Amino acid sequence: MTRRSPSATNARAPKGRDATASPLALRDAQPTARIAAVADAGSVELFPAAGASPHLARFGIVAQPDDGIVIARARLDRAPILVAAQDERYLAGSVGERHGEALRALFDAARRERPRAVVLLLASGGVRLHEANAAELALARALSSLLDARVAGVPVVAIGVANVFGGTSVLASAADRLALLPGTRFGLSGPKVLESVHGKWQLDAEDPRDVDAVFGADARNVAGAVELLADDGDAVRAWVARAVHERDDFDVAVMAMHARLGRRVAGETTHVAPFDPLPCFDGAAPVDDAGRLWRGPACWLTRPSHGAPVGPADVYALDSVLLAHLAPGRRAKETVVLVEDSVGHAVSRAAEMKIVSHFLAHHACVLALLRARGARLVGMLAGVGHSAAFFVHALQAPLLYALASSRVVAMEPSAIARVTGIAAADLIENDPLLGQPVRHLAALGGATVVQGATLETLGI
């Protein structure tokens, strides 16, 4: 549930910390200092470093041993917690392959150790462009593991201690509770992306007031989408303790979020793109008027969004159908084929004002709820798997099959060229990390290439 937090001036010093100690700010601190500010004094035990990225040298970038993330065991009010702190000073806190694997290991450890909470101190621009395919796959697996931890009863709380964008904003939105420090910004497509796609008439990336009106912590809080938290260690500690205490069971939380998101898109028009049914749809029929979900003799199938962006209302409509037909306790052993083909999430001021990250994260939560109730999820990449829309959908399935002709667009070629300084034409076809043909994702272990989309090839 979204709640506003009291200011630090009204918060008592929690147990385990000297009540006369000076406030400990997180915004300008190093990652290890941020963790120390949240934890009981002397309780922090760092995990082994994530490891230096093997992919950056060719871009002239010096790899960092922790790959921009620090993870630790600690205690809060004498109870065990696990904490991750991103470092926005290193490649904008971007999630590389090692960084994403470290996050997944954190959530896996949470399921084994059952700490009082997992605390995420987030500061990231999202998936690292230089490691596109490997990084997106790692972040998708981290998201799945985060949700498995929540299903297992481990509270996960996220705090944006600096700007949070891209796929990291989806990861943050998948937590039980989300707060931002004052002055931070939060969104999926950043200001420069919106301006480059639509022009300054939609958003002026050089105008701080215009940017903050969309992405700023104050605007997000006023909209009721996040909690605003004072930049003080004791205030953060008090908020974490309260968030853990007030946590709902996963299934209750998912349904409550679904109701809140429904109010956010009430009355909006949704889009259903035409598509040529694949062989796996043989014998199946739509179960809703728009045909977002189909029922066949052996499985359920979601409709691809061929050539169309996926907006907040579209994601919500699909989730409504999934929850209606595959609700907890009903058809628990059914197979659901997540058919993937879209041009990605909607990139617009309107989508960001509604916080499209929340809707995409909620979709991953709905899929996790189905998995928790025994549904078998199978991904089928039949066309284009594009960025966040891909990693919250088909990449959340334990098994992903892909037609040999399909493509993965972790990053647009223009963005690759801008960030790497390398002409994108050859990279997007033949580079193992930046290449779009699905064979590159398959080589990373992210997909199994098949020659046809029949139920037999999908193992159904």
Residue pairs with C-beta under 8 A, 6 or more apart in sequence:
1 246
1 248
1 256
2 224
2 225
2 226
2 227
2 260
3 227
3 246
4 221
4 227
4 228
5 179
5 227
5 228
5 229
5 230
5 235
5 239
6 235
7 230
7 235
8 23
8 230
8 231
8 232
8 234
8 235
9 230
11 230
11 232
11 234
11 235
11 238
12 19
12 234
12 238
13 19
13 21
13 234
14 76
14 77
14 234
14 237
14 238
14 241
15 77
15 78
16 40
16 41
16 43
16 75
16 76
16 77
16 78
17 40
17 41
17 233
17 234
17 237
18 41
21 234
23 232
23 233
23 234
24 33
24 36
24 37
24 232
24 233
24 234
25 37
25 231
25 232
25 233
26 33
26 34
26 37
26 38
26 121
26 159
26 161
26 181
26 231
26 232
26 233
26 236
27 161
27 162
27 181
27 183
27 184
27 231
29 37
30 87
31 66
31 69
31 70
31 85
31 86
31 87
31 121
32 44
32 46
32 70
32 72
32 85
34 85
34 121
34 161
35 44
35 70
35 72
35 74
35 83
35 85
35 121
36 44
37 233
37 236
38 74
38 76
38 83
38 119
38 121
38 233
38 236
38 237
38 240
39 72
39 74
39 75
39 76
39 81
39 83
40 74
40 75
40 76
40 77
40 78
43 74
43 75
44 72
44 73
44 74
44 83
45 72
45 73
45 74
46 70
46 71
46 72
47 71
47 72
47 73
47 102
47 105
47 106
49 65
49 66
49 67
50 65
50 66
50 67
50 69
50 71
50 98
50 99
50 101
50 102
51 65
51 67
51 98
52 63
52 64
52 65
52 67
52 98
53 63
53 64
53 67
53 96
53 97
53 98
53 99
53 131
54 63
55 96
55 97
55 130
55 131
55 134
55 433
56 62
56 63
56 96
56 130
56 131
57 63
59 130
59 420
59 421
59 422
61 91
61 130
64 90
66 87
67 90
67 96
67 98
67 99
67 102
68 86
68 87
68 90
68 91
68 93
68 94
68 96
68 99
68 124
69 84
69 85
69 86
69 87
69 99
69 102
69 103
70 84
70 85
70 87
71 82
71 83
71 84
71 85
71 102
71 103
71 105
71 106
72 82
72 83
72 84
72 85
73 80
73 81
73 82
73 83
73 115
74 80
74 81
74 82
74 83
75 81
76 116
76 117
76 119
76 237
76 240
76 241
77 237
77 241
79 115
79 116
80 113
80 115
80 116
81 115
81 116
81 117
81 118
81 119
81 240
82 106
82 109
82 110
82 113
82 115
82 117
82 118
82 119
83 118
83 119
83 120
83 121
84 102
84 103
84 106
84 118
84 119
84 120
84 121
85 121
85 123
85 161
86 93
86 99
86 121
86 122
86 123
86 124
86 168
87 93
87 123
88 123
88 124
88 125
88 162
88 163
91 128
91 130
92 124
92 125
93 122
93 123
93 124
93 125
93 162
93 168
94 124
94 125
94 126
94 127
94 128
94 129
94 135
95 103
95 124
95 126
95 127
95 128
95 135
95 138
95 139
95 167
95 168
96 128
96 130
96 131
96 134
96 135
96 138
97 131
97 134
97 135
97 137
97 138
98 138
99 128
99 135
99 138
100 135
100 137
100 138
100 139
100 141
100 142
101 138
101 141
101 142
103 138
103 139
103 142
103 145
103 146
103 171
104 138
104 141
104 142
104 145
106 118
107 118
107 142
107 145
107 146
107 148
107 149
107 156
108 145
110 118
110 149
110 152
110 154
110 156
111 145
111 148
111 149
111 152
111 154
114 152
114 153
114 154
115 154
116 155
116 244
117 154
117 155
117 156
117 157
117 240
117 243
117 244
118 146
118 149
118 154
118 155
118 156
118 157
119 157
119 159
119 240
120 156
120 157
120 158
120 159
120 171
120 172
120 175
121 159
121 161
122 158
122 159
122 160
122 161
122 162
122 164
122 168
122 171
122 172
123 160
123 161
123 162
123 163
123 164
124 164
124 165
124 166
124 168
125 163
125 165
125 166
125 168
125 190
126 165
126 166
126 167
126 168
126 169
127 135
127 136
127 139
127 166
127 167
127 387
127 410
127 411
128 135
129 411
129 415
129 416
129 419
129 420
129 434
130 419
130 420
130 433
131 433
132 410
132 411
132 416
132 433
132 434
133 408
133 410
133 432
133 433
133 434
133 435
133 440
133 441
133 444
133 446
134 433
134 444
135 410
136 167
136 387
136 390
136 391
136 395
136 408
136 410
137 391
137 395
137 441
137 444
137 445
137 446
139 167
139 168
139 171
139 391
140 390
140 391
140 392
140 395
140 396
142 171
143 170
143 171
143 174
143 361
143 364
143 391
143 392
143 396
144 364
144 368
144 396
146 156
146 171
146 174
146 175
147 174
147 364
147 365
147 368
148 368
149 156
150 156
150 174
150 176
150 250
150 253
150 368
151 250
151 368
151 369
151 371
151 372
153 249
153 250
155 176
155 243
155 244
155 247
156 174
156 175
156 176
157 175
157 176
157 177
157 178
157 179
157 239
157 240
157 243
157 244
158 171
158 172
158 175
158 177
158 178
158 179
159 178
159 179
159 180
159 181
159 229
159 236
159 239
160 172
160 178
160 179
160 180
160 181
160 184
160 186
160 217
160 226
161 181
161 184
162 181
162 184
163 184
163 185
163 186
164 172
164 180
164 184
164 185
164 186
165 185
165 186
165 187
165 188
165 189
165 190
166 188
166 190
166 388
167 387
167 388
167 391
169 186
169 187
169 188
169 357
170 188
170 357
170 360
170 361
170 364
170 388
170 391
170 392
171 361
172 178
172 186
172 357
172 361
173 355
173 357
173 358
173 360
173 361
173 362
174 361
174 364
174 365
176 243
176 247
176 248
176 253
177 227
177 243
177 247
178 226
178 227
179 226
179 227
179 228
179 229
179 239
180 186
180 217
180 220
180 221
180 226
180 227
180 228
180 229
181 217
181 229
181 230
181 231
182 217
182 218
182 228
182 230
182 231
183 216
183 217
184 216
184 217
185 211
185 212
185 215
185 216
185 217
186 215
186 217
186 220
186 226
186 355
186 357
187 214
187 215
187 352
187 355
187 357
188 345
188 351
188 352
188 356
188 357
188 360
188 388
189 197
189 345
189 347
189 351
189 352
189 356
190 215
191 203
191 205
191 211
191 214
191 215
192 205
193 347
194 202
194 203
194 205
194 214
194 347
194 348
194 349
194 352
195 202
195 203
195 204
195 205
196 414
197 347
197 348
198 348
198 349
202 348
202 349
203 210
203 211
203 214
203 349
204 210
204 211
205 211
212 218
212 219
213 219
214 349
214 352
214 353
215 352
217 226
217 228
218 228
220 226
220 355
221 227
221 228
223 353
223 355
225 355
225 358
227 239
229 235
229 236
229 239
247 253
248 256
250 365
250 368
250 369
250 372
251 328
251 369
251 372
253 365
254 362
254 365
254 366
254 369
255 323
257 358
257 362
257 365
258 316
258 319
258 320
258 323
258 362
258 366
261 312
261 316
261 358
261 359
261 362
262 316
262 320
264 312
264 354
264 355
265 312
265 313
265 316
265 354
265 359
268 312
268 313
269 313
270 290
270 311
270 313
270 314
270 317
271 305
271 308
271 311
271 314
272 290
272 291
272 292
272 303
272 305
273 304
273 305
273 306
273 307
273 308
274 306
275 303
275 304
275 306
275 341
277 284
278 339
278 380
278 382
278 453
279 452
279 453
279 454
279 455
280 296
280 299
280 301
280 337
280 339
280 380
280 453
280 454
280 455
280 458
280 460
281 294
281 296
281 301
282 296
283 296
283 297
284 294
284 295
284 296
284 297
284 301
285 294
285 295
285 296
286 292
286 293
286 294
286 295
286 303
287 293
287 294
287 295
287 321
287 325
288 321
290 317
291 303
292 302
292 303
292 317
292 318
292 321
293 300
293 301
293 302
293 303
293 318
293 321
293 322
293 325
294 300
294 301
294 302
294 303
295 325
296 455
298 335
298 455
298 460
299 334
299 335
299 336
299 337
299 378
299 455
299 460
300 325
300 326
300 334
300 335
300 336
300 337
301 336
301 337
301 339
302 318
302 322
302 336
302 337
302 338
302 339
302 393
303 339
304 339
304 340
304 341
304 342
304 382
304 383
305 314
305 341
305 342
305 343
306 341
306 342
306 383
307 342
307 343
308 342
308 343
309 342
309 343
309 344
309 345
309 346
309 347
309 389
310 342
310 344
310 345
310 346
310 389
311 345
311 346
311 348
311 351
311 356
312 346
312 351
312 354
312 355
312 356
312 358
312 359
314 346
315 356
315 359
315 360
315 362
315 363
316 359
316 362
318 363
319 362
319 363
319 366
322 336
322 366
322 367
322 370
323 366
325 331
326 334
326 336
326 370
326 373
326 375
328 369
328 373
329 373
331 375
332 373
332 374
332 375
333 374
333 375
333 376
334 375
334 376
335 375
335 376
335 377
335 378
335 460
336 370
336 375
336 376
336 377
336 378
337 378
337 379
337 380
337 458
337 460
338 367
338 377
338 378
338 379
338 380
338 393
338 394
338 396
338 397
339 380
339 382
339 394
340 379
340 380
340 381
340 382
340 383
340 384
340 385
340 390
340 393
340 394
341 381
341 382
341 383
341 384
341 385
341 406
342 383
342 384
342 386
342 389
342 390
343 384
343 386
344 386
344 387
344 388
344 389
344 390
344 409
345 351
345 356
345 360
345 386
345 387
345 388
345 389
346 356
357 388
360 388
360 389
360 392
361 392
363 392
363 393
364 392
364 393
364 396
367 377
367 392
367 393
367 396
367 397
368 396
370 377
371 377
371 398
377 396
377 397
377 398
377 399
378 397
378 399
378 400
378 401
378 458
378 459
378 460
379 393
379 394
379 395
379 396
379 397
379 399
379 400
379 401
379 447
380 394
380 400
380 401
380 402
380 453
380 458
381 390
381 394
381 400
381 401
381 402
381 403
381 406
381 408
381 438
381 447
382 402
382 403
382 406
382 453
383 403
383 406
383 407
384 406
384 407
384 408
384 409
385 394
385 395
385 402
385 406
385 407
385 408
385 409
385 438
385 441
386 408
386 409
387 409
387 410
387 411
390 408
390 409
394 400
395 446
399 448
399 459
400 446
400 447
400 448
401 447
401 448
401 449
401 450
401 453
401 457
401 458
402 438
402 441
402 442
402 447
402 448
402 449
402 450
403 438
403 449
403 450
403 451
403 452
403 453
404 438
404 439
404 449
404 450
404 451
406 438
407 436
407 437
407 438
408 436
408 437
408 438
408 440
408 441
409 436
410 434
411 434
413 424
413 425
413 427
413 428
414 424
416 422
416 424
416 427
416 428
416 434
417 423
417 424
420 427
420 434
424 434
427 434
427 435
428 434
428 435
428 436
429 435
429 436
429 437
431 440
432 440
432 443
432 444
433 440
438 447
438 449
439 449
441 447
442 448
442 449
450 457
450 458
451 457
